[in-house]
Amino acid sequence: MEEDMQKTRVLIVDDELIIGNSIASILQNRGYETAGPVPSGRRALELIAGERPDVVLMDLHLEGDLDGVETTALINERFGIPVVFVTAYSDDATLARLNKVISYGYVMKPFQGSEIISNIELALVKHQMEIRLSESESKYRTLFENSKDAIYIRRIDGSLLDFNKSTLELFGYSREEFSAMNAADVYVNKEDRIRLQEILLQNGFVKDFEISLRRKDGSILSCLVTSTLLRDAHGNPAFIQGSLRDITERKALESALQQSLSKFQTFFDNIIDPVYIHDLGGKIVEVNAAAYKQLGYEKDELLGSSISALTAPESAGLVELQLKELGEEGRSKFESIHIAKDGRRIPMEVNTRIIDYHGRPMAMRISHDITEREYAMGQVKTTHAEIAHILNAITSILIGVSLKDVVTHWNPAAAAAFDLPKAAVIGWKFGEIQIDWDWGRVYEGISDCILQERSVRLKDLTFKDRAGNARILGVTISPIKDANDLLRGFIIFGADITDRRIMESQLAHAQKMESIGQLAAGIAHEINSPLQYIRDNLSFLRDSFGDLMKIFGAYDQMEKTLSGMPGCAGDADSARASIAHIDRAYVSAEIPKAVQESIDGIERVVSIIKSMKEFSHPGTTEKTMTDINRSIESTVTISRNEWKYIADLETDLEPGLPAVPLIAGEFNQVLLNIIINAAHAIEEKAGNGGAGKGTIRITTRRAGGEVEIRISDTGAGIPESIRSKVFDPFFTTKEVGKGTGQGLSIAYAVVVKKHGGTLTFDSEKGKGTTFVIRMPIS
């Protein structure tokens, strides 16, 4: 507080120099710097222009051609410095003149020094708040006006309060025209407005509600509206804030596309030969009338089925050859046998080519009836060859298994993922293949697939790749049926989704930490100001109590004097009796202690708030020069609740460590993860029969061109069998709900990949673990 006052400079403007000097004396005794007193408005303006005081104390009556009100008006206009009036005038006329200028306080003569001080402090606080509010409003208005979406604020009755430039551009009105309108004026269908308002009143929010609106020129807009209901202090609906996105062009494109599709369908259905459109896996997405009529099906029976299901068993493999040729040449031609619904075999000549169908590459298959021809037995071999080509072309893992649990298909993606060549697995029992994954889950999925004759999805199946790294698969097990709908086996499709899962987890974690950081910084900011007031007032009480005790001393001396004066003994006895019930020795000893304890408590809270702000670093994604020791101290404070009941935390931080370029928020999270892991390890050991509190020790040292951080615990240690896995994504030994397995994985990524440091550990079962972080200084 005293440092703040020494920096506060006050200009005193008063034509009565005795009063001005008295005010200056009061302020100087309280640690303020003063300028003046000056007796005239002109002189005051000259001083302000040169010295820029923080606040001005202004008398109304001044020498020269400017009085206090006129001088204040010029200060408002030119400098924006807060002015507090100190005057003996309080009549209605004077007050009316004061209301025409911006003032931050009013002190009547005669006055107490505390009145001057409190008005100065309130003026400074109010002025600072106005500056911040102005900055905040400026940022909001910039975002509001520059948004590409139309943004508006209106009352519940539809009258418009505010809107941005994009709103005017969207509807074609001037600001004056639109200000005079009601929101209901632009709705094409009043039912849209009624329904939208009903949803808002019920839910408080609506997103992407499609409505039709009318521009000034009469043209119709298709828009998506997103709105939020704002309530007043009593909880009653008051305002609606919303944004509009123009989708008129998109709707027109959709309509044109629909017309184009209609024309295509007409042409498609009038082709004489059967035509199938299927994806590159063989799933049928469209057929013409000739196709389903030739085979005796209804159209809906074919849509969604496999093109392979329509071919004779000996021709089924040709689909694979077709897809291979499509990939190489963009077209394919072959012969096949289609099976009608009634069992008829129809020899067909098939021409297929790649087309763009709704933005996706698809195969258009035109089949021509060649019943007159005879198919040779070699078609069976061709079928098998084509199936092999399909399997080899699929980038996902594909494993075919018969009902006897024998491997029948093994594509290159499977060979690469599991480091097992095709020749080493074809014909072998599936369960005997050396794949390091959860066989229990796999066979459970196979059982469900066989019993229910449907595809079964295994989410996040972990396995080890050729390098021994933990990976994650998304696996689908699908039944294989022949043309007679009899189950022949199953196919296992697998896609490596490790990187996607890591990115999803890290993104969610980053968003959570960003939100926590912003919340922590906000809370710290809000708490800090009232704590400052409390601390300052406690300091004032502590200092003032000494003065009060001096009064008690003077009281004692007065009592002795009265006792010795003739005729005053009774007065002395009365005075002595009036304070006899006060334990002055106790009060004089305990009140200073109580006040000091309160001050110490406030200092502790201030320290915690400072640690919260330093730890959070909300929104920081760039490296900055960071004091690692200070980061550790902040993180220790933040994590105190995690370890204080189960461990003692010791720090040995080398003073004078050089600053290190870090992404501070992410590095603090690394420290937090390791400290919390240490606390959990100690807690686990205590739960297994360990005695007493454990110890967490953190040390820092400079080691050449690096700063080394060691975090040791006396916990249970890391078992030898899992030490190679501790940095793997999603690896955890904690029970469900108590850990995601991402803490050390993220720590490793931050230290090693983002900062070029190293993260290692040394552990002894039953005695504890030490994590060692080395960060490059430059």
N, C-alpha and C positions, 0 to 999 in steps of 0.2 A: 504493500500500500504506500509506504513512504517513497519507494523508488518511483511509483506512478505519479505521486504528488510533485516531486522534484521536477518532473518533466512537464507538468501542467503550468502554462504561463497565462496569467490573468492580467488584462488591461483594465485599469480603473479610470472611469471618466466621470468626474464630479467637480463642479465649480467651487465647492467648499473643500479646500485643501486639507483642513483639519480632519474632516470626516474621511476624505480619500486616504490620507496617511494612516488614519486609524484602521481602515479596512485593510490597507496594505500590511500593517503590522500583524493583524489577525491572520491573514493568509500566509505571511512569511513564517509565523510561528507554527503553522500547520504544514509547512514543507512546500508551499507553492512558490513559484517565481512570479514576481509582479512587475508590471510596467505602469508608469504614471505615479500618482494621479495626474490626468490632464484636464484642464477646465473647459475646453471647447470641442465641438464636434469636428471642426476642420482639423485640429491637431490630432484628434483620435483617428481620423481616417488616414492621415499621413503615417502615424505609427503602425496602424494595422497593415498598410501596404508594404511597409518595410520589415516589420518584425513578425507578422502573422501570429498573434496570440491564439491560445486554444479557446478562450472564452472572454467575453467583455462584460464588466459590471457598469451599468449605464444609469446616470441620474437623468431625470426629465428636464430639469432647469440647467442650462449650460450657457457659457459665455458665447458671444458671436451670433451669427445669423442662423445657425442650426440648433434646434433643441434636441433632446434625447430621442424623441419619436422620429424626427426627420433624419437624424444621424443613423438610427437603427435601420430605417428603410434603405438607406444607401449601403449599409453593411450587408443587409439581406441580398441586395441586388448585385453587389460587386464581389463579396468575399464568402458569403455563406457561413460565417462564424456565429456560434450561438451567443445570444445577448440575454443577460439577466438584468431586469430593472431594479434599482435601489433608489427609492424616492419616498418623500413624505406626502405625496399627493395620491388620493384614492377617490376623488369625486367622480361622478358619472361621466362628465365630459372627458376627464383624463382617461378613464377606462375605455371609453368609446374610441378614443384616438389610438390607444394601445392595441385594440383589436384589429387595427388596419395594418399592423406590421407583425412579423414573426418574432416572438420572444419565447424564451425558454424558462422564465421564472420571474417572480415579482416579490421583492422584499420591502416591507414598510419600515421607514425610519420612525422612531428609534428601533434598533434590531439587536438580536443576540448574534454572537459570532457563529454559533451552530447553524443559524438560519442561512447565513451567507454560504457556509461550507456545503450544507445539504442542497441548496439551490444550484451551486456550481456543479456538484457531482451529478445531480439529476439532469442538469442541462447537458453535460458531457455524454451521459448514457443515452439520453433521448436523441442527441445529435448523431451519435454513432449508429443507433438503431435506424434512424431515418436514412443514413447513408447506405446501410446494408439493404434496407427495404427498397430503396431506389435502384440499387444494383440488381436485386432479385427481380424486380418488376421489369427492368430493362431486358434481362435475359429471357424472361417469359415472353415478353412482347416480341422479341426477335424470333424466337421459335414459333410463336403463334402466327406472325405475319409471313414467315418464310416457308411455312408448311405447304407442300404440294396439294394436300387434301384440304377440302373446304371444312373449316372449323368454326363453330358458332356456340354462343351461349344464349339461352332464351328462358323466359319465365314459363311457368306451368300453363298460363293462358295463351302462350304462343308468341307474345310480344318479344322482339329481339333486343338483346342487351349488347352483344358484341359479335363480331365476325371478322374473318381475315380477308385478305385480298383475293385468295383463291375462291372464296365463296362468291364474291362479286363477279369474278371471271366466269365461274360456273354458270351463274344464272343470268349474267348480262346486264345487271342493274348497276346504277351509281350508288355510292354509299348513302346519299341522302334518300334516294328512292327506297332502298332496301331497309333503311332504319325505320321508315314509316310503315313497313309491312308487318303482317303477322305470318308466322310459320305456316299456318293453314292455307295461306294464299298460294303456295307453290305446289301443294299436293294435287295430283290428278285424281286420286281416289281417296275420299275422306275416310273410307274404312281403313286404309293403310295407317293414317294418323291415329285413329282411335285404337287400333290394335297395337301399334307401337307404344302408345302412351300407357295402355293397360299392362303391357309387359314390363315397362319401366317402373310403374307404380308397384307392381308385384315383386319384381326381382331386383330392382335398382340398377340394372345394367342390361344392355342388349348389344349383340355383336353381329355385324354383317346382315342386318335386316333389309331385304330387298324392297324398294319402293319406286314408284314412278313420280317424277317431279316435272314441273313445267317452267321453262325458261321465259324470259321477258318477250322473246320473239315468238313464243307459242310452241316451240319445238319441245318434244318430250325427252326427258333424261331418265335413264335407268341407273339407279344409284344403290350402293350398299351403305347403310347408316349404322354407325356404332355410337351409342349414347350412354351417358351415366346420369343418374338422378342425384341431385344435390339437395340436401335437407337443411332447414334452418336450425337454430339453436334448440328449438323445441321438438325437433324430429319431424316437422311437417315438410312435405314436398315443397321446394321453393324454386329450383332452377333445373334446367336440363342442359348439360354440356355434351356436344356431339361432334362427329366428323362425318363427312360424306365422301364417298369414292365413286367417281363416274365410271360406270361399266357399260355405257351405251354402246361404245364401239365393240366391246367384247360380245355383247348380246347380239349385235348385228352380225358379227362373224359367226357366232353360234347358229344363228338363223340361216345364214348362207351355207354353212356347213351341212345343216340338216337338209336343206334343199338339194345340195349336191349329193348327199347320201341317198336321198329319195330317188334321184335320177339314176344313180349307180345301181340301186336295188332293182329298179325297173329293167335296166339293161341286163343286169346279172341274171335275173329270173327268166329272161327270154333267150338265154344261150341254150342251144339244143343239147350239147354235151354236159354231163355232170361236172360241176365245178365245186371244189372244196378250198376254203382258205383256212390254214392252220398255222399255229406258231411253230418255231423251229424245233420244238419238242414233240410235235405231232398232234397237239390238242386242237380239235376243230372249233373254229370260232364263227364260221359262216358257211352255208351251202346254198346252192340254187335249187329251184324246183326239180330240175332234171335229176339231181343227185339223190334227193330223198325218195322221189317217186321210183327211180330205177331199182333201189334197194328195198322198197316197200316199207320205209319208215315214215313217221311224222318228222317234221323239221326239228322240233324240240328234242326228239330222241337222239339226234346226231350231235346237236350243239353241246360242247363240253366233253364229248367222248374223244377217244384217241383214233387217229387215222389208221393206226395199226389194227384196231379192233374190227375194221371193215375188210381186212384182207385175209386171205386163206393163210393157214399156219406156214405153209411153205413159201409164201410171198411176204410174210411180215417183215423180214429183215431188209427188204428193199427200201424201206423208209429211211434206214440209216444211210444207205448209199445215196439216196436222193438228197438227204441233208448235206452230205459231204460234197456232192457235186454242186449243190447250191452255194455252199461256202466258197468253192474254188472258182466256179464259172458264172454263178448267178442264175443258172438254169439247170434242169435235169430232165432226162427222158428215159423211161424204162417201161417194162411190162409187168403186170401184176394180176392177181385174181381177187376180185371182190366177192364177199359173201353177203347175199341178200338176207333179209330178216327171216324168210322162209327156208333158208339154207341153200338156195341156188348159188352156184359158182359162176361168176361172170368174169371171163378174161378181159383185161383192160390194158390199153396203152396209155401211159400216164406222162403228161408233160407238166413240169413244175418250174416256176421261176420265182425269184424274190421280188416282192412288191412292198411299197410303203403303205401300210394299212393302219390308219389312225395314229400316224407318227411312230409306228413300230415296224421293224422288218418282219414280214410274214411270208409264207409260201402259198402261192396260188396254184392249185393242182387241178388241171383239166384232164378228165378221164374220157377215153373213147372206147366204146365196146368193140372188142376184137374176138368175139366168140368163135369165129371161123378158125382162128389159129390154135394150135396146140402148144402148150408149154412143155418145155423139155425138163427133165429131172434136174438139170444143172441149176434150175432156179432156186432149189433149196440151198445150194452152196452160196449162191448170190445173196440170198436172204441173210445167211449167217455173216457173210462178209460185210453187208450193209449195217447190220446191228453192231458189229465190231467198230466200224467207222463212226457210228453215232456215239458209242461209248468213249472212243478216243477223242472225239471233238468236244465233249462236255468238259468245261473247265472245273466244275465241282467234282468232289470225290463221288465216285459211283461204284458200288460193289453189288454184284448179283449173287444171290445165295439160293440154292434149291431147298425144297422141303426136307431134304436129308442133311441139311446143314453143310452142304458142299459149296465152295466158292465157284461160281460159273462166270462171273465178269469182274474185271479189275482194271479200271481205266488208268491212264497216265497220271491223272491228278491224284488218285489213291496211291500209286507207286511213289510219287514225289513226296506226298505228305507223310507217309509211313516208312519211307526208305526201304520198300519191299518191291522188287520187280515182279511183273506179272507172272513170269515162269515159276516163281517161288511160292505162289499162293493158289493158282488155278488148280482145282481138283483136291485141294486140302480141306480138312474140316475147318469151318469158319472160326470156331472157338479156340482152335489151336494156333492161330496166327499170332505172332508176337506184336500186338498193338497195345501200347501203354495207355489204356483208357478205362472207364468204369464199365466193365463187362456186365455187371449186374443190371445197370440201367439199360444197356444195349439189348440184352436178352429179354428184359421185361418189356421193352418196346416191341421186339420181334414177336413175343407171345401175344401182345395186344393186337398187333397187325394181323397175325394169322387167325386168331379167334374171331375178331370183329370184321375181318376182310376190308379194312379201310386203312388209309394212311395215318401214321402216328408220328407226331413231332416230339423230338427230344431237344429241349432248349438247353443251351450252354453246357454241352458235354465236353469236359476237359480231356486233353491227351498230351503226350510228349512228342515233339517233332524229332527229326533226325539229330538235331543239336542238343536234345535234352531240355529244350525250353517248353514251358507250359503254354498250351494254346487252347482255344475254345472253338468248338464246332457247333453249328446249327444243323441238326440231323433230322432227316425225314425218312421213315421206313414205309415203303409202299408195297402192296401185294402185286404179284404178277399173275395174270390169268390168261388162259388160252382162249381160242375162239369160242369154245363151249362154256365159257365162264367158270372154268375149273381152276382152282388155285394151283400154280406151278412153283411158286417160290416168292421171293421178295427182293426188292431193290433198296439199297441204302444210299441215299444222297446226303452228302455232307459239304457244307460251306464253311471255310475258316472265317469266323467273325471276331477274332481276337482284337484286331485293331479297332474295329467299330465299337466293341464293348468298352475298350480302354478309353476311347475318345468320349463316349457317352458318359462314362463314370467321371472322367476328369472334368468334363464340361459341367456336369451337375455339381461336382465338388467346388469348382471355381465359382459358379454362380452362387452357391450357398455361402462361400467364404466372402464373396463380394457383398452379398446382402448383410452378412454378419458384420463385416467391416464398416459398411455405411451406417448400420444401426449403432454400433459401438461408438463411432465418431460422433454421431448425432447426439447420443445420450451423454457422452462426455462433454460436448459443447453446452448442452442444456443444463447440466448439473454444475458446471464450473462457475458460472456467474453467481448463483445463490451461495455457493460455498465461499466465494471470495467475500461476499457481504458478511457471512457468519464469522469468518476468520478475522476480518477487520474489526468487527464489533467486539469479539472476544479480546482482541489485543487492546481495544479501547477500554474495556471493562477492567482488564488486568492493570493497565496504567492508572486508570482513575481510582482504583481501590487504594493505591498508595496515598493518593491525595486525601481520600476519605479517612485513612488511618491518622493522617496528620491532624485532621479535625478533631478526632478523639483525643489526641495528645493536647491540643489547645483546650479542649473541654476539661481535661484533668487539671490543667494549670489554672483555668478560670475557677474551678471548684475550690482549689487550694486558696486562691486569692479571696474568694467570697468568705471562706471559713475564717479567715483572719481579719475580716473587716467587721467593725462594730455594727450590730443590727442585721447582719447578712447571714448569720449561721443557719437560720431557717431556710433561706433560699438555697444555700449550699446543700443542705440535707435533702431538699426537694429535688434538686438537680441530680444528686447521687442516687436517689430512689428511682428516678425516671429511667435510668439505664442499668439498674441493678440486675434485671433479668437477662441482660445480654452477656453471654460468655465471650468477652472480647478476646481473650487469649486464643480460644478455639476458632472464632471467626477469623482473626488475623492470620492464623496458621493455615486453616483449611480452605478458605475461599480462593486465595492465590493458587493453591494446589489444584482445586477443582477447575478453575479457569484454564490453568496450564494443561491439565489433562484433556480438556475439551479442545484446546488448540492443537495438541499432539494428535488427537483423533481426527481432526479436520485435515491436518497435514498428511495423515495416512490415507484418507479418502482421496485427497488431491493427487497423491502419488499413484494410487490405483487408477484414477481417471487418466493421468498422464500415460501410464502403461497401456491402458486400453487404446488410446489414440495412436501411440507409437506402434502397437502391435497390429492394428487393423489395416492401415494403409489402403483404404478403399479406393478401387479404381486404378491403382498403380500397376502398370505392366512394363515399365521401362526400368533398366538398371540405374541405380543411383548409388553414390558413395555412402556406405552404411557403416556405422559403429557396431561391430558384432557384439561387443560386450554389452552395449545398451540394448540390443535386440534380445540378448539372453535375459537380461534383467527384466525387461518388459514381459517376455514370455513366461518367466518364472512367476511373476506376479499374477498374470492372467490364469495360469494353470494351477494356482495354489490350492484351489478347492479339490483338485484331482488327487493331490499327494499329501496334503497336510495331516490327514488322519492316519496315514499308513507309513509315512516315510519322513525323514529329515532330509532337507535338500541343502547341500553345501556348494558354494561356488568358489573357485580359485581363478580369477580372471586377470590375466597379465595386463597391467596398466600400459597405456600408450600404444596399444595395437593400432596399426594403420587402418584407415577406412578401406573397405572392400566394395567393389561394384556389384550390387545385388539387386534383384527384384525383391524388395524388402518384405512385402506381404507374403510371398511364396516361401521365402527363407524362414520367416517366423513360423509358418505352418509346419515346415520340416522340423524345427526345434520342438514345437508343440507336440507333433506326432510322436517323436522319440521320447520326450519326457512322459507323456501319457502312457506309452508302451512300457516304460520303466516302472511307473506306478502300478500298472496292471500286473507286471511280472512280480513285483514285491507282494501285491495283494494275493496273487495266486499262491505264492510260496507260503504266506501266512495262513491261507485257507487249507493248505496241505500239512499243517502242523508246525510251521515256522513260528518262532517266538519273537515278540516285540516288534517295534517299528524298524523298517529298513532304512537304507540310505541311498540317496541319489546325489551323485557328485558331478559337477560340471566344471571343466577347466578349459582355458584358452591359452595358447602359446603361439608365438611366431616361429615358423619353421622354414627358414630360407625365404623363398618367394611365395609362401603360403601361410595362411592362418589355420591352425589346427584346433578343432573343438572336440573334446572328449566328453561323452555323456555316459556315466557308469551307474549301474544299479546293483543292489545286493539281492536281486530277485532269483527266480527259479532257474535262470539260464535257458538257452535254446538247445533242444535235443540235437544231437549230431545228425540224426536222420532227416531233419527238415532244414538244416542250415543253408542248403543250396537253394531253397525255395522261398526264403523270407522276402526277397525283393520281387518275386513273381506277382503279376497282377492277380487280384482276387484270392490270393492265398491267405488263409487265416486259420488259427487254431481255436479261435473263440467260438462260443456257441452262437446259434442263429439269433440275430437281432442285436448282437454286441460288437459287431465289426464287419466291415465290407471286404477286408483284405487289400485295401487300396492305400493305406497310410504309408507303409514303407515303399511301396511301388511308386507312389507320387513323390516321396522324399528322394528316392533314387533318381527319378526323372528330373526333378528340380536341380539337385546338386550336380549330377553328372552331365545330363544332356543339355540343360539350360545354362549352367554356369561353368562347365568344364572342370568341376572339382571331382573329388573322390568320396565315396561313402562305403566304409568297411566296418566290420565288427569282430570282436573276439568274445567268446562265451565259454563258460565252464558250468556244466550241469550242476545245479544246486548252489552255486556261488554267485552267479550274476553274469551280466553282459556289459560290454563297453562298445558303444558306437563311436567311430572316429570319422569326423568330417574334415576334409581339407579343401579350403577354398583359395583359388589363386588371387593374389593381391592385385594384379593388373591383368 
